[in-house]
Amino acid sequence: MSKFWSKRAHELDPYTPGEQPQNQQYIKLNTNENPYPPSPKAIEAMRAAADESMRLYPDPHAKSLKQAIADFYDLDIEQVFVGNSSDEVLAHTFVGLLKQDKPLFFPDISYGFYPAYCGLYNIEATKIPLADDFTIRVEDYEKENGGIIFPNPNAPSGIALSLEDIEKILVANPEVVVVIDEAYIDFGADTAVPLIAKYPNLLITQTFSKSRSLAGLRVGFAMGHADLIEGLERVKNSFNSYPLDRAAIAGATASIKDKAHFESTCQKIIATREKTSTALEAMDFTVLPSKTNFVFAKPKKADAEKLYLDLKEQGILVRYFSAPRIDGFLRITIGTDDEMDVFFKTLAELLD
Amino acid sequence: MSKFWSKRAHELDPYTPGEQPQNQQYIKLNTNENPYPPSPKAIEAMRAAADESMRLYPDPHAKSLKQAIADFYDLDIEQVFVGNSSDEVLAHTFVGLLKQDKPLFFPDISYGFYPAYCGLYNIEATKIPLADDFTIRVEDYEKENGGIIFPNPNAPSGIALSLEDIEKILVANPEVVVVIDEAYIDFGADTAVPLIAKYPNLLITQTFSKSRSLAGLRVGFAMGHADLIEGLERVKNSFNSYPLDRAAIAGATASIKDKAHFESTCQKIIATREKTSTALEAMDFTVLPSKTNFVFAKPKKADAEKLYLDLKEQGILVRYFSAPRIDGFLRITIGTDDEMDVFFKTLAELLD
C-alpha cells in the first residue's frame, strides 16, 4: 500500500500464475505447458531474427504473422489481431469491446485472469455458475448482458461446448460481443472460426503457448469481424505500437506454417490425455471429460490439497486451486508418456 | 466505428508511430533507432535462448534482468520494474500511479504517447506549454497537480533539464508521483537515478531501444522506490503475468552487462550529433541544443514539410510533425557518419 498508488491500483486483484520454479528439479505438470518442443522451423526463425537488425523496430503491424494466421484459418488479414500473449489480447478486448454499461457475463469457474481485467478497467461483471457437472448452461447466457466471455474448452474444467451451443449463445446475443477464448482448442474441440463469417459480434482468441509449444515466446491472437479487430487495434495503438518483438514475429510465423509438427504434437498429447484419464479413474479419481492438454480430477478418497503438497515434495508440480466448488480437484497438465509414468508411480505410492 | 466498441474505444486517440517501411530502400533517420548493432553478447544470448525451452513460460519476474539493471545502477532489485518496451511500462505507470483526481501535468510538446495513455485510462491532463525556446519552465510545475511526467531530455526538442531543476520539481511536489522518462538519457544528459534514494515519489523510465540498439526486442524498465515498483507490479499482474519472452530477458540482460559496447556506441553517436548540429547550422537551420540521438532543426528559409517529402523521395526518411509550434521543424535521427554524409549531400542539393 502506498499513498502514491492510484485508487485503481489499490483496488486491483492481480492474477496469480502457477508456480514457475527457476530450477529444473520438478516434473512440471502445473501450468499447461507443452511437453514437446516447438517446431524446429520456429527455433530456426527465432535464431535468424536475433541478428543486428534487432537495432530496428519490428513491423508494428506484424503483417507476416497476421497473414500466416489468416492463411491457416482461411480469413482475411483484417480479421486477425496479434499481441504479446493472449493475455495482452484479452486485456485489450476487455477495455475495447467488453467494457459496457451492462455487466459482462463469464462462468464462475473459468480463467482466473478475467476478474483481474475487470479490476484493471473497472468493468462490472456477473459470474454465471456452471452446472453441477461443470458444464456451461446455454440458457444462462440468454439474459441481458453487456458482453460474454468464456474459454472453450473451459478451464480448469477442460470441458468443451459444442458449436451448436455456441451458435445458440451468439443468436441470443446479437447486440453484444461474445468472446470465445480458445486457448486449448487444438486438443480435440471444434474451433468457432467458421462462425466468424456469420456473426459480426464473435471474437475468438488463441495462443501459441499451448498447442504450438511457445509459452516462452508470448504470442497470442484474436480473430473476428474486421470492425472488432479495428477496435482492438485502436486500443493497442494507445498502449504499445510494437507489442511483438522481431524474434516473436519470426518464430510464431514459422510455427503456424509448420502444420505437420503442430498436428503430430497435438495427437501425441491427446493420446496421453486419454490414457491419463483412464488411469486416474482406475485410481479412484473423478475425471472431468477433457478436450485440453490437462485433466481436472478429484480424488474420491484423498484430500486434493494434501495430495498437491505431497506430489510437490516428491518433485512433481500440479495445480491446486483453493477456491469454492473446485478445492477438491487437481489440475494435471499432460506431460510426456515418461513424465506421466513417473507421476502415476508417485501417485500410487502416495495413495497406497 | 462499430456499435460493438466500448465507449472508451470510440474516444481513443491512438498514437501514430514513425513510418516503418518493411523494405530496405530508405536511409532511416525517422524513428531514433541506433545506427550501430546491439552488443554481440546480446545477440548470442538471444540465439541461445531460442531453443527447445521456448515451450516453457519465461520467469514471470524476469529476475535475472532486474538484477542486472539493479547492478548497473546500484539499486536493489525491488527498485526495478521491467516490461515489454518502455511504452508498456509507461502505460502501467499512467493507470497505476498517474491516474489521480487532480490533472496530470506534462509539456505541450513532448512524447505523443502521453495523451494516448490518458485516453485509454480516462486520465485528466493539463498540457503545460514549453517556453519559447522549447525549454521546460520549472515554476510551471509548482502548481497543484495529480502527477507530473516529462521526458528528459525532452522529445522531440532534444533539450535536457538539469538535475538541479528536476530536484526543484521534486521538492515542490512531494505528494504526487513525478515520472522522468529517460528514453534518451544516455546520449549526454544526467540521469536522475541518484535522486531515487532521496525522493520516494520519483519514478524513472528507460528503454533498451535507443542507447542499447534493441528497438526490435521491446524491453523497457522503471526505477524508483519499492512502493512505486510494487504499484506497477500490481498493474502488470492484472494485465499479463509474463510480459517479457525468453529471448527478450536473455538479450536485455546480456546487453546491460556489456558496458563497454554501450559506452562506445553512445560516444560515436554523440560525436556524430555534434558534427550534425554544426553542419545544419552552416546550412541555415536553427538547431535546438540536443542531448539525444536526434536533432530537432528548423530550416530558416525552406518549408519543413516540403523538405521532409523531398528527402523521402530521395530515399531518406526523417520525421515531420504536423503540430502547432513545431511544424517548421524536422526531427533527424543520428545515423552513421556515412549515412549523415549522404543526408547532407542530398540536403544540399535540395536546398540549392
Interface residues (C-beta under 8 A of the other chain):
Chain A: S2 K3 F4 W5 S6 K7 R8 A9 L12 D13 P14 Y15 T16 P17 Q20 Q22 K28 T31 E33 N34 P35 Y36 P37 P38 A42 I43 M46 R47 A49 A50 D51 E52 S53 M54 R55 L56 Y57 P58 D59 P60 K63 N84 S85 D87 E88 A91 V95 G96 L97 L98 K99 Q100 A116 Y117 G119 L120 Y121 E175 V176 V177 P200 N201 S209 S213 L214 A215 G216 L217 R218 D227 L228 E230 G231 E233 R234 V235 K236 N237 S238 F239 N240 S241 Y242 P243 L244 D245 R246 A247 A248 G251
Chain B: S2 K3 F4 W5 S6 K7 R8 A9 L12 D13 P14 Y15 T16 P17 Q20 Q22 K28 T31 E33 N34 P35 Y36 P37 P38 A42 I43 M46 R47 A49 A50 D51 E52 S53 M54 R55 L56 Y57 P58 D59 P60 K63 N84 S85 D87 E88 A91 V95 G96 L97 L98 K99 Q100 A116 Y117 G119 L120 Y121 E175 V176 V177 P200 N201 S209 S213 L214 A215 G216 L217 R218 D227 L228 E230 G231 E233 R234 V235 K236 N237 S238 F239 N240 S241 Y242 P243 L244 D245 R246 A247 A248 G251
